[in-house]
Each structure stands twice: as structure tokens, then as C-alpha cells.
């Protein structure tokens, strides 16, 4: 690819792993080099070659690279574990529920029901985008979920959710309860959704609400049964079924009433739903994701201190051993 520049260590005095971390430390400088006077973003080899990097002795480079790589390895392990947990959850859903859509209602297990999504959810209060800054009326700060934020959070990719200002009444009426489904109501990817779980509050330091382009579905069933319905919704989006309920072309909107009437789901008894919820619980995934954040923060704190010599390698190794 002509738009990719490959950087390799020159000679035996530069460790490749250290070089990668040293360049990450100078990321802002590298990006600045790519913004020329023409307004186009382009980074040439000559410009990159002139970038100054700290180069300690080779043995220190290797030690620094090993310390930081230990943190990155743990981050990658947590990420793969979360992928595995997600795969298990999807497999359990398919094994328990997917085939039952083809059965008549009378053939379902005792206490199980089937029907349109609208039999189990109603459209809740619309979202509020609020104000950019505090006003006498919009006096409280919140994290306001947009459609893209809902999509990212569902995948445990914690988004940088905008901070908005709402009135206390707006916040109280839009507080999220476990089992609420938020659906991206407009835009090219409308129909993507998030099952809100109380554990997600650990990712935020403010109350969480949702924007006016997000549709709220409030459950008429237990939160565990709502989780089963969400799995049906997510699969319907992945297979393209939900896209049939988009209206408009330039800026699509989701026909939420149509989706509620047209999407059929199977809902287990409260006891079976609770068992499914336990098997697919997000508590461990959330804890792994929080640990990833902590490890990344430690890595980014150690990076400049190690490379600039402010922190010695043995001290950093002791710190890393405590968290990995």
C-alpha cells in the first residue's frame, strides 16, 4: 500500500519493540508532521526519518519493551477472553431459542410464549439531546448515548460519550433500567441496538441518558426475558431483517412500530430466562473491560517515564507484576 510507511530498526543498536513504543510516545509529533501547508494529510519517509527519538542503551531498550509488552499482552488476553464469552453467549442463544421460532406456540415448553416483539416491549419516552453547556434550566451534566455509542457499548468498546446538560426532570424521566433496549433510530446504521445493563454504569462517572435520535423500548417482561428478546433483535439486524423497516434513503429512519409488529421472538419462562441470563451475564465481561482500561492507563503512564529515564526498569517490573 503506497499510503503505508514501514519503519524498521537500523542496525543492532535499536530494538524493534522499543522503537514501536518510542514512536507511540511521539504520536502527536508524527501526526503534526503529516499536516502540510496544502491542507492534505501526508507523511513522507524523509519527514518521518528526521523525527528525533530517545535511544537508551540496547539492554535498556529491551527491558522497557518487555515491561510495556507485558501490559499489552494482558490487554490482548482480556480482549480475547471477552470475544470468547461473546461467542459462548451467541451459541447458547442459538441452541436454546433459535430453532423454536419454527414451532407452533402449542409446541413450546410450559411457561414459554412466542409473539411479536411488541407484545413484550412498548415504545418509551423519546430521548433528549440537551444543551452544550450549563443553563439555569439545564443544570445537570449527563452522558448522553447516541446511536453509535449504543452500538459500541453493546460490543464492550467503551465509547467517549458526549457530556450534555439536562434538567433534573429530563434526567429522572429518562433514567435507564436493566432490560431497557435502546435502538439507533436514524442514520445509515439505524436498527442497531443496546440492551442496557446496570453493570454498564461502571464505565461512566455521570448519569446516563440517551439522545433524541435513539428510540427506547421499555420491557413488559422481566429483564432476563428482555435479554432473550434483544438477542433476537441483534440477530435480526445481523441477517438484514431489520433493514426492511428503514424508511427514506438520504437519511434513513427506523419504523419502530413496524419492527415491533413484524419481528417475532420466543420468550422463555421467567425461571428459564434467569438461567439463560446467568449463563450470558456480562459481569465478567465488564470487569475484563474495566481491567483493560486500567492496564492501558498504567501502560500510557509508564511509557514516557521509562523512555525518558524517570522510572527505572526494576521498579516498573514490580508494578507490572502486581497488575498482571
N, C-alpha and C positions, 0 to 999 in steps of 0.2 A: 504494500500500500504506500503510495507516494506521500500520504499525509501522516505517516508514522516515522518517527526518528528513533533508531535503535542506538542505545548508549551502552557501550561495553568498557570494562576497565582496561586501562592501557598499562601493560607491564605487570610485574608480580607484586608491586608495592601497594596495589589497590584491591581490596576485597569487594567482590561483586555485590554481596548482600549489604555491606556497609554503604556502597555507592548508592544503592537504591534508597536507603533511609536518608542519606545526606541530601539527595535530590528532593526527597519529600519535605525535608526541613526548609528547602529553598523554593517551595512550590509557588509562593507568591511572586518571587523574583522571576521564576521561569515564565509564569503567566504574563507578567509585565513585559518580558522580552518579546512575547508574541503579538503584542498590540503595537503595530507600527503606525506611522503618520498617515497611511492611506485609509485607516479605519478598518482594514481587514485583519483577521486574526491569523497570523502565520509565524511559525517559529523555525528559523533556519538552523542548519547544523553549525554554521560559523558562530551565530549568536549563542547557541547553547554551549559550544565549546569554550567560549570566553567566560562562562559563569564560574565564579570563584566558589570553591567548596573547601571546608576544613578537612585536612587529611592527617590524622594522627598516625603513629606507627602501625604497621600491619597487624601486630598482635592485639593492639587495642581496637582496631577496626573489627577484627574477628570477634572479639569479646562483646563489643557494642552490638554487632549484628546478631549474635547469639541471644543476647538478653531481649532485644526487641522482637526477634523472631519467635521466641518462646511465648510472648504475649499474642502475637499474630496467629501462632499455631493453635492456641487455646480458643481464640476468637473463631477460627475456622472450624474447630471441633464443635463448638457450641452451635454454629450455624448449620453444620451437617446434622447434628442431633435434632435440631428443630425441623429440618427438612424430613427426617425420618419420622418424627412424631406426626407431621402433617400427612405423610404418606399412609401411616397406620390409621389415622382418623378417617381418611377418604376410603381406605379399604374396608374398615369396619362399617361405614355407612353403606357402601355398595353391598356388602354381604348381608346386612340386616334389612335394608329397606328397598333398594333399587328394584329388585325383581317383583316386589309386591304391587307396584303400580299396575301391573298387567292382570292382577287378580280382581274378581268381583268383591264388593265390600263384604259379602257374607262369608268369604273365604279367609278373611283376616283373623289373626289371633284375637282372643277375647280381650275386650277393652281397647282394641285398636280401631282407628277410623281412617277414612280417606275422603278427600274432597278438594274443592278449590282452595287456594291459599287464602282467599277472602273469608273462608269460614273460620279461620284461626287468627287472622290479623285484621285490624282496621287502620285506615289512614289517620295518623296522628297530627298534631299541631305542626304547621309549617315552621321552617327554620327562620332565623333572624341573623342578618349579617352585621348589624350593629354599627358602631362608629369607629373611626380611625383612632380617636383619642377620647379621653375622659370628658364628659359634659355633665352638667347638673342632673340631667335625666339618666344618661348612660354612664352610671357612676362605678360600675363593677367590671373588672377585667376577666375575660374568659378565653379559653382556647376554643376556636370555632372551626369545626370539622367541615372541610369541603369534600366534594366527591373523590378527588384524588387522595385526600388524607384517609378517607374511609377505606379505599382500596389498599393503600399502603399498610394501614393498621391491621387489616384483615390478614395480610401476609406477614405481620410482625416486623415490617420495615417501618420503624417509628418515624413518622413524618415531622417536619418542622411546621406545626400547625400555627396559623396566624393568631395573634392576640387581638381581640376585638373588645369593644366596650358596650355593655348592655345594661338595661335597668334591672334591679333585683327581681322585679316581677317577670320580666322576659326570661331571666335565668331560671327562676323557680318553675315556670311552666314548661320549660324545655329540658329539665334535668333527665338524664338517661338512666333507665332501669335495666337490669340484667335481662336479656332476652329481647330487647328492642332491636329492630332491624332498621338500619339507615341505608337508603338506596340513592345512588347517584342519579338525579332526576333529569339532568340536561347535559348536552355536550356529546362529543364523539363516542364516549365510552359509557353513556348512560345505561343503567341497568346493573352496574357493578354494585356490590353491597357489603355491608359490615354487620355482623351480629355483635351488638355491644355486650361486653362482659365487664363486670365490676373490676376485675383484675387489671384492666387497661388503665385505670386511674393511676396506677403506679408509675406510668410513663409521663404524667403531667403534674404540674405544680399549681394549676389553676382549675376552676370548674370547667367542665367540657360541655359544649353545646354544639349546634350544627347550623350550617348556613341555609339561606333561603333556596338554594338550588339542590338541597338534599331533602328527600322525602322520608318521612318517619312512618314505620309500620309498628303499631303497638299490639302486642300479643293478647289474644283472648284465651291463652292456654298457659301452661307452666313455662318457665324459662328453659327447662330442659327440652320440652316439646318444641318450643320455638327454635332451639338449636337444630333439631332434625329438619324443620321446615327450611331453615337457612341453607342447610346442605343441599336440599332440593333446588333452592333458588340459585345457588352458586353453580351447581351442575348445569342448570338450565341456561345460565349465562355462558358457561364454557362451551356448550354444544351449539350455541347460536339461537336457542329458542327464544330467549328474552328479547333479542334484537327485533323480533317480529312485532314487538309492541312499541317500537320507536316511531314517532311522528315527526314529519319535517325532514329536510335534507341538509340545508345550510347550517342549521343549529338544531340538531335533533332533541326531542323531549320524550320522556318515557310516559306511556299511557299506563299509569299506575292502576286505575280501576280495571282496565282491560287485563293487566297482568294478574291482579288478584282474582279475577273471574276465570282466567284461562289456564293458569298454572295449577296442576293437580299435585297433591302431596299425600303421603301416607304418614299418619301421626300415631305413634305408639301410645300405650297406656302410660300413665304418669310414672309407674314403677319402672317400666322398660326404658322410658326416656331418661330417667335418672341414672340407670345403669349405663346407657349409651353416653350420657354426659360425663360420667366418671371415667369411662374409657377414653374419651376425647377431650378431657379437661385441658384448659390452656394454662393452668397454673405453672406447670413445669416449663412450658414454652416461654411464658412471660418472664420467669425467673432466669432462664437461659439468656433471653434477650437483654434483660437488665444487667446481667453479668457481662455480656458483650459490650454494653455501653461503658461499664466501669473499666473493663480491660482496655478499651480503646482510649479512654481518658488517661489512664495510667501510662500507656504507651506514648501518647502525644505529649504528656508532661515530661517523661523521661528522655524523649528524643533530643530536644535541644540541650538538655543538661548533660547528657552523655557525650554528645558530639563536641560540645564546647568545653568539656573537661570539668564542668562544675560539679558533676557527680561521678564518683569512681565506680568502676565496674563491679567490684565485690559488694558494695552497698546496694547497687541496683539488683544484683543477682539475689540477694537476700530478700529484697522487697518482692521481686517477681515470684520467688519460690513460695511466698506466703499466699499469693493470689492464684497461682496455677496448680 
